[in-house]
Amino acid sequence: MNGKTSMATRVAGALFAAVVLTAGAASAVPGQMTVQGQLLNAAGEPVDGTYSVAFTLYDASDASAKVLWTETQSSVLVAKGLMDALLGTDLANPITPGTFSLNAQVWMGIRIVAGPGVTPGGEAELPRKPIVSVGFAFEAAHAASATAAQTAGSANTAKTADAALDLQCQVGCVSEAELAFTVATQGELDAAVLALEGKLPLSVDGLAGGTITSATTINGAFAATSMKQNGNEVCDKSGNCGVTLTSLTCPNNGAPLWSGTEWTCVAGAGAPTQPCTGQYQALQWDGANWKCITVTQTGLSQGNAKGYEQKDDWGYIWDGVERQLATWQEAKASCEGRKGRLPTATELWRVSGAQFSNVGNSYESNYLWALTPWSPGNKVIIRLTDGNITNDNDNASTKRPYRCVWPNNTAASFTGNHCYGPPGSECFATGNEGKRFNFDKFDRPSLPQFGAYFDCNFYHAHVPTELDYTEAIIQGTGLPNGSGNDIWTSDSARYDVAMVVRWTGTEPTTFNDVHSADSTWSDRSNANRFRCRGVGYEPGLNPNPIPTDISFGSAFSQTATYQTTHDKDLGAKTLHEAVTDCFARGMHVPHSRDWMENITAGLTNGSDLYVWTSDWSNYRYVQYTHWKAVNLNYTGYYSTYTSWQDVGTQTQPYRCTMYPLDANYAGPAGGKCNAGQIDCYAVDRGTGTTHLKVWADKFDRPAASYINAVKNCQGEGGHLANARQMFELIRDGLPNGNGDNYVWTSDAAGGESGDPNYVAVVKWGKNQANGVDKNVAIKYPDSMTYGTRASGSFGYRCVWTNELW
């Protein structure tokens, strides 16, 4: 079932002991302290190993706290649960005396970043602990400012800390004569310094002068206010080097212009003909003309962003700061009222510290509302500092902060930054029949399958089938950036679980889609990574009018994935009869994925009776599902909505659905199938401007492994047929069924327990003229069973279609 539990670590009973190391009287107090604690796993057992640990000092224990100092140590040794770390050893990042002297309280926060058993991305920060007593020994650094020291060692008469330096030693002191060295006089020190004249470095303690002749790295804070060369500032305080606006001198008729990387002078600008007089207006040179702009309406938010607009690497505009606590519904309405919206889980995650760190800052560690559902009644919440994901109730009493977003991509297609990948190169082109599909280049965040469907549909895409992944991974150089994580597919593999796939990097020659190296299954409520796949242009709805059979009611259409579906159930039939009836109409019995997408989009008239799907989940069982009226919270989870049904003589109600079509696809070259050698078996259905078309091999291809069957069909621009396509074509008249030999399909068909390494295989045509069997029943073992992807060898048939599914 592949449910996964993190071996989360925690620090239990942490003991914070701040120790000030001793030094001579004239030395600064060292900025160091030790921290000790006990590290336990989730079961409360001591752990061993080397861990990466982040230590942070705050001025308060709650979310209002300011970070005073932070340090991450990557090699903290833990033995039998005991942890001991010395903080502040980095001279470029000491713990300064002001950390304690200027703050009424100091709190320590500890976060386990990485190590044996630690959740990827690190654990949440532990509850902060106050640093007491010994830690404030740092205050000793300020003894020089004491106006009246009450005691100073044995000098009872000292009135000031400075006077204490002149105290005479009384008992147990070492005399100068007893020292093993001679104490230098001030005159001797001065002479030594003069002897070194010309040999001392010219640039020390803040680069006071001299010439830098090579690349220079500055560790720690940069205290200088500017760096200048020949009177011009060459680096600003944030470390940006180059000509600055203050040092830029433009000639007459020239104007300063920011090129995106530096300030330059643009000649011929002339002077503005009139000043800007409107409210909130400012003068701006755009490279060709002077113009007045309204400062509050320069970006996508049109002045609605809170704080300054913040643009991420994909061109989306965000609130510059978090908005106040609100319920999910209030947050959603607030953003939409400002002509923006709440961000999806994908959008929050990709700008977080777990990914590209485009939005937020190190001290805003609040969980923010996402638009994406986690489960019915709960929405995704994400923390921008580290991308940690969980969920919270979307009721009227739960309040959280949020940010609004204003997207720059409103296309009704899966293209550009609707895909998830590096900025400007987000999509991986994939698919046969003209490469009309795009795939995400990176994994999206871990969500239950319900949330994964939402995010993919939101961008006009689908959660891919297992075959979609296999074709993309083995295509060309391979689907990139495989993370090795379990990735959702939309294939049910049993009544209660769905298939997941995994690969690392690119694996075009090694991916075989076999358990457990490449695939397994997972409960649909588990949180797994996912990717989306969708059409790279706006295809529009299927142009064929839906059949007007009154028993089907009218049409329900949705533009998320451009499906059109009947909005009422048809009376009960066997599955093979339902498959034939829908295909005769130019439609199909919906897959589990189709039901999920349509019902959550508002499909009407749910009868609460189980209806057929065309998603095989066993050699003899098919998924079936039910919902009532309109149910936007339909998850498809077992057993609330979905189970499986034996196929053969059993009858269930059903509906039909149809997909968008590619008007430009003309099928295999010359209408030839079977590796271009034989005329295809062709189907043409529809009364609209573009018909549903399917082309298929007329003969079984020689027996091959599952992965080779997929590769061979893909190499010819087609697909290995799924079980629904095979039975649609067989009952339509597909010839030359062998009758005794099964052929591969691409439908996951796991066993009742244990091994998800199966796909459905079918046969037909025994003792039938020309191997045609239009009355074949879908029934085990007469026409179907399962084959093992890892070791099976069967014949197969390839199909081509102009459908965009």
N, C-alpha and C positions, 0 to 999 in steps of 0.2 A: 504493500500500500504506500510505502515510501513517505510516510509522515516523518518529518525530521525535527529533532529536539536539539537546541543549541546547548553546548556544555558551558553555559555562562559562568564566568568567574566573578568573585566579589571579594572585597576586603572586609573581613569581619573583625569586630572589636579593635578597630584601628587605634594604635597608640601614637600620638604625635609628640615627639620630644625634641624641642629646638635647643641645640647646643652651640654656644658661641666659642670658637676656638681661641685659645689664649694668644697674646701678642705683646711685644714690648710697649712701653708707655707711650712712645712717640708714633706708634703704628695706628693705621685705621682699623676699625673693627672688621674682621673678615665677614663677607656677605655669604655665609654658609650655614646650613642647618641640616640635621639628620631627621629622617622620618622612618619610623618602624611600624610595621603592621602585619596582620595575618591574612594570607590569601587563600580563599576556599573556593571550591567549585559549587555548582548549583545544588549538589547533594550535601553540602556542608563539610566536604572532606578536604584536608590540606592538599595543596598541589605542589609540584616541583617543576622547575624549568626556568627559562629565560623569557622575560616579558618586556614589552614596551609599555611604559606607564607615563601618563601626563599628570604633572603636579601643578596646581594653580592656586595662587593666593588671591582672596577677594576681600573687599571691605564690608561685606554683608553676606548673610546666608541664603537670601532669597533671590528672586529673579531680578531685583533692582541692583544687584551687586555690580561693582566695577572691578575689572581684572587689575590687580596690582602687580603681579609678576607671574610668569608661567614658564615651565620647562618640561620637555619630553625626554625621558631617558629610555633609550632603545634596548638596553641590556641590563635590566634589573634582575639579579639572580634571586630566585625563590627556592628555598630548601625546606621541605616539610612544612610548607605554608608560611614560613617566616620571611618577611621582606624587610630589607634595610637599605635605604638610599641616602646618599649625601647630596643635598641640593645646593645650587649656587656655585658649583666648581668652575663653571665656564666664566672666565674673566670678562668676557664680553657681555655676560648676562648675569651679574651678581644680584643677590638680594640686598638692596640698598637699605641703609638705616632708616631712611624716610618711610619705608614700607610700614614700619612699626610706630615711629614717632609721630607720624602725621595722621594716623588712623586710630580711632577709639578701639576698634576690634579688628582682628585679622582672622580670616577663616581659610582653612585648607580644603581644597577639592582634589579628589583623586579619580582618574579615569583609566581603566585598563584598555590600552589601545590595541594590542596584538599579543599573541603568544599561544601556547598549547591550549586548545579547547575554547578559545575566545571567538565569539561571533564575528564573522567578517565585517569590517567597518568599526569594530571596537564596541565595548560595552558603554552603557550610559554612565555619566559621572555619579559617583557615590554621594550620599548626603554629606554636606560639608561639616567639618569639625572646627571649633574655635581653637586658635593657638593661644595658650595661656602662659603666664609666668615666665618660664625660661626664654621663650621666644622673644620677649620684650627686653632681654639683655642687650639687644641691638641698641636700645636707648642709651647705652653707655657711650656710644659714639658722640653724643651731644653733651658730655660732661663739661666740655669747655665753655658751654653757655650757662652753666649753673651760677647763680649769683651768690649763693652762700652755701657751700658744701658743709653739711653738719659734721661729717667725719671724713677724714682722708687717710685711711690706713691708721698709722700711729700718730699722725700729725694732728694733735688735738686743737692746735691754735690756728689751722688754716681757715681763712675766711672765703677764699675763692678757689675754684678748681685750678686756675693758673698758678696760684701760690703753692698749691699742693705739689707742683713739680719741683719746688725748691726745698722740700723736706729733707732733713738730715737722717741718714740711716742710724738706727739705734741698736737693735739686737739681731745677731745672726746674719749680718750682711757680709758680702764679699768685697774686700778692698781692691782698689785699682792695682796694687802690687801683686795681688794673687791671680790676676787675669793672665791668660796665656798669650795675650797680644797687647800691643801698645795702642792706647786710645789716641787717634789723630786729633790734632788741634785744628781749629777753624782755618788758620793760616796755611797749614799743610794741605787741607782740602782745596782751598782756593788755588794754590800752586798747581795741584794735580789737574784741576779743571782747565787752567790756562795752558798746561802742557798738551792737552787734547784739542786745543783750538784748531779748527780746520778738519778734524777727524770725526766730529760729532755729526749725526744725521741732520739734514736740513729740515725734514718734515716729520714732526712727531706730535703726539697729543693733539690731534685735530687738524693735521696737515696745515701747519701755520705758514708754510712757504716752501719754496723749492720747486722742483720739476718732477712730475710723475711720468716715468718712461715706459711703463707697462700697465697691463690691466690690473686694476685695484679692486679688491673686495673689502667692503666695510662690514664688519660683524657688529651686531648690536645696534644701539640707537645712534643716529647721525645727529649730533648736537649742533653742528654749524648751521647758521641761517642761510648761507649761500656759498657757492664756490665760483670764483671769478678767474678769468684769464684775460689779460689786457683790458681790464675794466669791465668785461662782459661776463654776465652770469652764465656758467656752462652747465651747472646741474642745480635743479631746484631741490627743495628740502625733501621731497618724496623720492628723489633719486632719478628723476627724468633729466637726462643730459641733452644739451642742444641749445640752440638760440631760443630765448624766452621772449615773451611779448614785451617785457620791460627793457630788454637790451636790443630789441629790433629797431633799427633806424631806417625808415622807408624814405625814398626820394620824393620830390614834389610830384603830385599827381599819382602817388602810389598809396596803396592801402594794405594793411596787414590781413593775411588770410591763413586760417588753420587748414593745413593740407590733410589732416588725419594723423600725421606723425610729427609735424613740426610747424612753426610759424614761418611764413615766407612773405615777401613783398610782391604785390601784384601791381604792375605799372599801368598807368592810364586810367586809374580809378577816378581821378578828379575829386572835387569836393561835392558833398551832398547839396542838392539844390534847396532843400528845406529841411528843417528839423522835424523830428517826430513829435506830434502834439497829442496823440491819443493816449488814453489811460493804459498803463502797463506796456507801452511801446518802447522799442529801442532800435537804434540805427544799426544796420548790418550790411556788409559788403559780401555779395554772394559769388564774387569772381568775375562778374560782368557788370553788375549794377548795384547801386545803393538802394536799400529798401527798408521800410519800417516793418518790424515784426512785433506781434503781440507775445511778450515773453511767456505769459501763462498758457499760450496755445501753440507752442512750437512742435509738440510731439503728438504721438498717437492718442494720448490720453486727453488732448485738448484742454489741458489745465485741470483735469479731474484727479490726477495722481496726488497722493498724499506725500508731501515733501517734494524734492526734485525727482523728476522722472528718472528711472534707472533702466537702462537698456541692456538686455542680455546678449549673448553672442549670436543668437538666432534672430535678433531684431525685435523681440517682444519687449514691450514697455511694462514696467512694474511700478507699484508704489515704492517710493524711496524709503519709507519706514512702515512698520507694521501698523495696522489699524486696531482700534480698541476691541475689547472682548465683545463677542456677539454670538448668538446661536448660528447654526449653519444656515438656516433659512434667512436670518437677518443679514448675514454676510453675503449670501448669494444675491439677495435683493439689492443690497447696498452697491455691490460692484456693477450689477446690471443697470441700476439707476444712474450710474456714472459712465455708461456706454462701454463698460468693460465686462469682465466676468471673473469668477473664481478660477484659479489655475487648476488644471488636472493634476493627478498624481505624477504623471510623467513630467510635466513642466516644472513642478516644484522640485522633483528629484534631480533633474538634470542641471539645475542651477545651484544645487546644494553642495556642501563640502564633500559629499560622496562622489560627485562627478566633476562638474566644471567650476564650481564656486563662483558663480556670476552674480548672485543676489544675496543680501544679508551680510552679517558680520560675525565676528567671533563671540560677541557677548549676547547676541539675541538668540537664545536657545529655546524659545517657545515653540511648541508644536502648532502648526498653522493648518487651517481648514483647506481641504482639497475638494474639488467638484466631484471627484470619483467616489462611488460607493465601495465600501468594504464588504458589507452584507446588508440585508434589509434592516433599516433603522440605524445603521452605522456608516459613517463616512471616514475616508482616509484622512489621517493627519500626519504631517511630515515636519521634521525639524531641519532647518536650513543649515545649521552648523555642521552636521555630519550625515544628513540624509536619512536619519533613522525614521522608520515608518511603523505606524501602528494605526489604531482607529478609535473613534469615540462616538457616543450617541448623538444623533442629529435631532433630539427632541427639543422642547421649548425651554428647558432649564440648563442645558449644557452650553457653556460659552467658552470661546477660544479666540485668540487674535487671528488675523488673516491679512493677506495682501491681495489687491486686485491686479489683474493683468490685462493688457490691451494687445492682442495678437496682430502681427503684420501679415498673416496668411489667412485669407478667408476663402480660399479655393475649396470647392466641393469635390476634391480628389485627394488621393494619397500621394502627395508630391512635395518637394521642398522640405521645409522644416516641420511638416506634418509627420514625416519619417523621423526616426530617432537615430542620430549619428553626429559626426563632427560637424560644426557649423559650416554651411556651404557645401557639404558633401554628405548629406544625411541618408540618401536612398541607395539601395543596391538593386539594380535592374535585374529582374529575373522573370521566369515563366517562358513557356513556349508559345507557339502561334504568334510570333512577332514581339515577344518581350513586352507585353502590355502591363506588367505588374512591377511594383516596387516592394522591397523588403526593408525593414529597419537594419541599419548596420551595427547597432549596439542593442544589448538587452535593455528592456524597460524594468522598472522596479518590481520587487516581489509583491504580488497581490493574489488573493483568491481568484478563481477563474471568473467569478461574477464581475469583479473589478477590472480584470484584464479585458473582458469583452467590452465593457463600457469605454475604456480608453481607446481601443482599436476602432470601435464603431464611431466614436466621437471624431476621429480623423478620416472617416470614410474608408475604413479598412476592416479586415477580419483577423481573428485569431486563426493562424494557418492550420491546415490539416497536417497530419504526419507526412503525407506524400509531398505537400508543399515544401516542408522543411527539407526532406530528403533530396528533392530536385534542386533546391537552392544550394544546399551544402556541397553537392557533387558537381554543380555547374561550373565550368571554366576554372577560375582560380579559387572558387569556393566562397560561400557566405562567410564574411569576415568576423573576427572578434568573438569567436566562440569562447564563452567564459567557463565552461565546464559545469555550469549550474543546470539544474533541471528546468526546462523551458516548456510552458504550456503548449499543447496542441488542442484542436477542437474535436478530436476523435475520442468517443467513449470506448473504453476497452472492457468494460463490465458494467453492470447496472449502477455501480456506485463510484467508479473511478474514471479518470481520463488519462490518455497517454501523455507522457512528457519525453522530450528528447534532450540530448546533451552532446556537445562537441567542444573542442578546444582549439583556439586559433582558427585555422582553416584546415579542413580535412577532405578535399575533393576526391582523394584516392583511397582513403582509409575508412570512411564512414559507411557502415553496412546496415544501419538501423536495426541492430539486434540487441536483445536483452543480454546483459545489463550494461554493456559497454556504451551503447548509443541511445538506448531508450528504456523506459520502464513505465510505471503508472503511478498516479497520485490522487488522493481524495480531492474532489473539486473545491473543498473549503480550505485546503492547504494554501499557503502563500508561496508562489513560485514566480521566478522571472518569466518574461514573455517578450515576444516580438510581434509586430503587425505586418500584414501583407495586404496590399490593395491596388486598385487600378490607378495608373499614373496619369489619368486624364478623367474628365467628367463624362461618363458614358451615357447618362440619362437612363430613364426607365425602358424596359423592353417595349418596343413600338407595337407589338401585337396586342390587339384588344383581348382582354381576358374573356374566356368563354362565358356565355350568358346563361348557362344552366342555372335555373332559378334556385335549385337546391343548394348551390354554392353561395348564394347571396351576391353581394357586390364585391368590388375589388378593394383591397387594402394595399396601399403603396407607401413605402418609406424611402427617404433619400439618403439615409446613413450609408446603406450598402446597395441601394437601388433595386430592392426586390419588390415584386408584386405578388400578392397572395389572396386567395379567397378568404372572405371574412366569416364564413360559416362552415361547420362540419358537413361532410357528406356521409350518408348512411354507411353502416359497417360493411367492410369487405375483407377478404384475405389480403395479405400484403402484396402478393403477386398480381391480384386483380386491381388493387389501388395503384400499383406501379404502372400497369398497362394503361389504366384510365387516364392518369395524369399525363403520361408520355404522349398519348393520342391527342391531347389538348395542346401539345407543345410546352408542357410543364413537367414538374417532378414532385414526388413525395418529398417533403422537406427533410433535410438532414437535421441532426440535433442543433448544429450551429445556426441553421435557418430559423428554427423555432426560437432560440434564444434571442437572436437579433430582431425578429419581428414582434415577439411578445413584449419585450422590454421597450420597443418603439411604440407600443399602444395597440397591438392587434386586438380586435374586438371579438365579442361573442364567445368567449371561452365557455364551453359547456360543462367543464369539470369532469368530462369523460376522457379516458385515455385515448389518444390518437396516435397513429403510426408515425414513426420517423423512418428514415432510410439509413440509419447509422447502426451498422452491425457491431455487436459487442460480444459475440460468441459464435461458434460454428453453427448454432441452432437458434440463437436469440437475437432479437433486434430491440433497440431502445423504443419505448413509447412514453408519452408524456401527457400531462393535463394541466389546465389552469382555469380559473373562473373569471368570467366577464372580461375586464381589462386589468392586467396585473403588471405594473411597471417594475415591481420587485421580484419578478420571476427569476429564480437562480438556476433552474434545471437540476437542482441537487436531489439525489436520492435521500429519503424516500418521499420528501414533501411534494415533488413534482414528477419525478422520473423513476422508472424501473425498467425491466426488460420483459419481453414476451416471446414465447416459443412461436415459431412460424411454421406454417403448414396449412392446417384447416382453421386456425383461430381467426376471428374477424374483429376489426376495430374500425371506428370512424376515421376519417382522414381529411386532409385538405391538400391542395396543390399550390406550388409556388413557381415563379419563373424569374430568371436572372436577366440582367442587361446583356446586350449582344454587341459584338464588334462587327459593324457593317462592312469593314474593309478586309476581313479575313476570308480567304477563298479556299482554305483547306490544303491538304498535301499537294505537292507539285503534280500537275497533270491528273489529279484524282487517283493517284496510284498509292496503294498501301502495301503491306507485307514487304517492307524494305524497298518500296518503289517498284515492285515487280508485278503487282496484280491490282486490277481495278478495285476501289474501295467499296465496301458496303456503305451506302449513303442514305441519310435520313434528312428530309426537308419538311419542316412543320411551321405553320403560321399563315396569317392572312394580312399582316401588316407590311410595312415597307422593307423590313429585314426579317427573314425567317430564322428560326432555330435550325442549325445544321450540325450534323454529327457524321463523321467518317470513321470507319473501323476496318481492321483486318478481316478478310473473309476466311482465313485459315489460321489455325493455331501456329504459333512460332515454336521452334524447337525448344525443348525443356532447358531451363536455365535457373540459376539462383534468383532469389527475389531481387537483390540489388542489381544484378545484371539485366533483369527484365526492365526495371525502372530506367537504368542507364540507356538501354537500347531504344526504348520508346522516346525518351527525352532527346536522344541524339538525332532522331528523325523528326523532331519538332512536335511530338505528341505526348501522350501520357499513358501510363499503365492504367487500364480501366478500373474503376472502383466497382463494388458489387452492385450498386444501383444501376450504373450504366450497363453492366453486363446483362442484368435481367431485363432492363428496358429493351435492349437490342435483341436479346434472344427471343423474347415474346413478340417483338416486332418482325422477326423472321431472319435473324442472323444465321447464315448457313454453316454447314460443315462441322457441327458439333460432333465430337468423337464419341460421346456417350459413356465411355469407360474411363477416360482420362480427365482429371481436373485441370483447370487453368487458374493462374494467379489472379487475384484482385488486389487492390491497395487498401482494403478496409481492415483496420485493427480488429481482431476478434479473439480477445484473451480468453483463457480457460476460466472455469468457475473459481479457481483459486491458484495462487502460486506464480504461474509463469505467463507474462504478457507478451510472449515472443511469437504470437500467431497472427496470421491474416486469413481472411475468408478465401476459399477456393471454390469454384463452381464447375459443373459439367451439365451437358444436355445433348439431346439428339439421338440417343440410343434407339435403334430400330425405327428411325424416322427417315423419310425420303430426304436425301441431300443434307441430312443432319439438321433439319429445321424442326424446331419444336415450339410452336407458338403457345402451347398450352402447358408448358413446363411449370410446375409448382415450386415455389421456394420452400424447400423442405429438406431437413437432414434425415438420412444420408442420400436421398434420391438425387438431389441436385447440388448440395453444398456440404462442405465440412471445413476444416482449417488446415493450413500448412505452416510449417515452421520456417521463419525467415532465416534463421541461422544455418539450417542444413537442408531445407527442402529444395526440390528441383521439379518444376512444372512448366508446361507450355504456358503461353500467355497471348493476349491480344492487345494491340495499341489502339487508342482512339484519338481523334482530333475534334475540336468543337469551336464554334464561334461564341460560345457562352463565356461570360466573364464571372466566374465563380471561384 
